Amino acid sequence: MKFTAEIDVMPLKALLDPQGKAVTQTLHNINFKTVNNVRIGKHITMELEAENMEEAENKVKKMAKTVLSNPIMEHFEYKIS
């Protein structure tokens, strides 16, 4: 079966996000002063083949843990359809 996975990778909340800080400051500088706590991450979409939903989930989790994210600094969430 063919599945589509969408994976969101974000910095852990306990860590500073320098990109998010830079974007927040830039937005404030151009008069979007009500914006705060910007966090920058990655959104990954992929198609994959698997026998069933459970196998697809196992593959996505393994890819996200080993290649798509750095578990020391990031967390991930995913949806499969």
Phi and psi in degrees as GROMACS dihedral restraints (atoms count N, CA, C in turn):
[ dihedral_restraints ]
;  ai    aj    ak    al  type     phi  dphi    fc
    3     4     5     6     1  -101.6    20    10
    4     5     6     7     1   132.4    20    10
    6     7     8     9     1  -124.0    20    10
    7     8     9    10     1   155.1    20    10
    9    10    11    12     1  -115.1    20    10
   10    11    12    13     1   128.2    20    10
   12    13    14    15     1  -114.2    20    10
   13    14    15    16     1   139.9    20    10
   15    16    17    18     1  -122.7    20    10
   16    17    18    19     1   120.7    20    10
   18    19    20    21     1  -119.0    20    10
   19    20    21    22     1   129.1    20    10
   21    22    23    24     1  -109.9    20    10
   22    23    24    25     1   126.0    20    10
   24    25    26    27     1  -115.8    20    10
   25    26    27    28     1   125.4    20    10
   27    28    29    30     1  -131.8    20    10
   28    29    30    31     1   152.7    20    10
   30    31    32    33     1   -63.8    20    10
   31    32    33    34     1   147.3    20    10
   33    34    35    36     1   -59.9    20    10
   34    35    36    37     1   142.7    20    10
   36    37    38    39     1   -61.5    20    10
   37    38    39    40     1   -29.4    20    10
   39    40    41    42     1   -74.5    20    10
   40    41    42    43     1   -13.9    20    10
   42    43    44    45     1   -99.2    20    10
   43    44    45    46     1   150.1    20    10
   45    46    47    48     1   -67.1    20    10
   46    47    48    49     1   149.0    20    10
   48    49    50    51     1  -121.0    20    10
   49    50    51    52     1    92.1    20    10
   51    52    53    54     1   -58.8    20    10
   52    53    54    55     1   -38.1    20    10
   54    55    56    57     1   -64.2    20    10
   55    56    57    58     1   -44.3    20    10
   57    58    59    60     1   -62.1    20    10
   58    59    60    61     1   -40.8    20    10
   60    61    62    63     1   -62.0    20    10
   61    62    63    64     1   -44.2    20    10
   63    64    65    66     1   -62.8    20    10
   64    65    66    67     1   -43.2    20    10
   66    67    68    69     1   -66.5    20    10
   67    68    69    70     1   -41.7    20    10
   69    70    71    72     1   -57.5    20    10
   70    71    72    73     1   -47.3    20    10
   72    73    74    75     1   -62.9    20    10
   73    74    75    76     1   -42.3    20    10
   75    76    77    78     1   -62.6    20    10
   76    77    78    79     1   -43.4    20    10
   78    79    80    81     1   -62.5    20    10
   79    80    81    82     1   -40.6    20    10
   81    82    83    84     1   -62.4    20    10
   82    83    84    85     1   -40.1    20    10
   84    85    86    87     1   -64.6    20    10
   85    86    87    88     1   -25.8    20    10
   87    88    89    90     1  -106.0    20    10
   88    89    90    91     1    29.6    20    10
   90    91    92    93     1    71.8    20    10
   91    92    93    94     1    26.3    20    10
   93    94    95    96     1  -102.5    20    10
   94    95    96    97     1    64.5    20    10
   96    97    98    99     1   -74.8    20    10
   97    98    99   100     1   -13.3    20    10
   99   100   101   102     1   -87.8    20    10
  100   101   102   103     1    -0.2    20    10
  102   103   104   105     1   -88.8    20    10
  103   104   105   106     1   131.6    20    10
  105   106   107   108     1  -144.0    20    10
  106   107   108   109     1   163.4    20    10
  108   109   110   111     1    56.2    20    10
  109   110   111   112     1    44.3    20    10
  111   112   113   114     1   -70.5    20    10
  112   113   114   115     1   132.8    20    10
  114   115   116   117     1  -123.2    20    10
  115   116   117   118     1   133.8    20    10
  117   118   119   120     1  -108.5    20    10
  118   119   120   121     1   131.9    20    10
  120   121   122   123     1  -140.2    20    10
  121   122   123   124     1  -159.6    20    10
  123   124   125   126     1  -126.3    20    10
  124   125   126   127     1   144.8    20    10
  126   127   128   129     1  -120.8    20    10
  127   128   129   130     1   122.6    20    10
  129   130   131   132     1  -120.2    20    10
  130   131   132   133     1   130.4    20    10
  132   133   134   135     1  -118.8    20    10
  133   134   135   136     1   135.7    20    10
  135   136   137   138     1  -149.3    20    10
  136   137   138   139     1   155.4    20    10
  138   139   140   141     1  -104.4    20    10
  139   140   141   142     1   141.0    20    10
  141   142   143   144     1  -145.2    20    10
  142   143   144   145     1   156.3    20    10
  144   145   146   147     1  -100.3    20    10
  145   146   147   148     1   137.0    20    10
  147   148   149   150     1  -156.4    20    10
  148   149   150   151     1   157.2    20    10
  150   151   152   153     1   -68.5    20    10
  151   152   153   154     1   -34.8    20    10
  153   154   155   156     1  -157.2    20    10
  154   155   156   157     1   178.0    20    10
  156   157   158   159     1   -63.1    20    10
  157   158   159   160     1   -40.6    20    10
  159   160   161   162     1   -60.6    20    10
  160   161   162   163     1   -44.4    20    10
  162   163   164   165     1   -64.9    20    10
  163   164   165   166     1   -40.8    20    10
  165   166   167   168     1   -60.8    20    10
  166   167   168   169     1   -44.7    20    10
  168   169   170   171     1   -61.9    20    10
  169   170   171   172     1   -43.1    20    10
  171   172   173   174     1   -61.5    20    10
  172   173   174   175     1   -41.9    20    10
  174   175   176   177     1   -64.0    20    10
  175   176   177   178     1   -45.9    20    10
  177   178   179   180     1   -63.4    20    10
  178   179   180   181     1   -44.6    20    10
  180   181   182   183     1   -59.6    20    10
  181   182   183   184     1   -45.0    20    10
  183   184   185   186     1   -63.7    20    10
  184   185   186   187     1   -44.8    20    10
  186   187   188   189     1   -61.6    20    10
  187   188   189   190     1   -44.1    20    10
  189   190   191   192     1   -65.3    20    10
  190   191   192   193     1   -39.4    20    10
  192   193   194   195     1   -73.2    20    10
  193   194   195   196     1   -32.8    20    10
  195   196   197   198     1  -101.1    20    10
  196   197   198   199     1   -27.1    20    10
  198   199   200   201     1  -125.6    20    10
  199   200   201   202     1   -44.2    20    10
  201   202   203   204     1   -82.8    20    10
  202   203   204   205     1   -20.2    20    10
  204   205   206   207     1  -138.5    20    10
  205   206   207   208     1   162.1    20    10
  207   208   209   210     1  -107.9    20    10
  208   209   210   211     1   103.1    20    10
  210   211   212   213     1   -61.3    20    10
  211   212   213   214     1   -16.8    20    10
  213   214   215   216     1   -73.8    20    10
  214   215   216   217     1   -32.0    20    10
  216   217   218   219     1  -118.1    20    10
  217   218   219   220     1   -13.6    20    10
  219   220   221   222     1  -134.5    20    10
  220   221   222   223     1   158.0    20    10
  222   223   224   225     1  -124.6    20    10
  223   224   225   226     1   162.4    20    10
  225   226   227   228     1  -135.5    20    10
  226   227   228   229     1   155.2    20    10
  228   229   230   231     1  -133.3    20    10
  229   230   231   232     1   152.9    20    10
  231   232   233   234     1  -145.3    20    10
  232   233   234   235     1   157.2    20    10
  234   235   236   237     1  -131.7    20    10
  235   236   237   238     1   139.3    20    10
  237   238   239   240     1  -125.5    20    10
  238   239   240   241     1   134.5    20    10
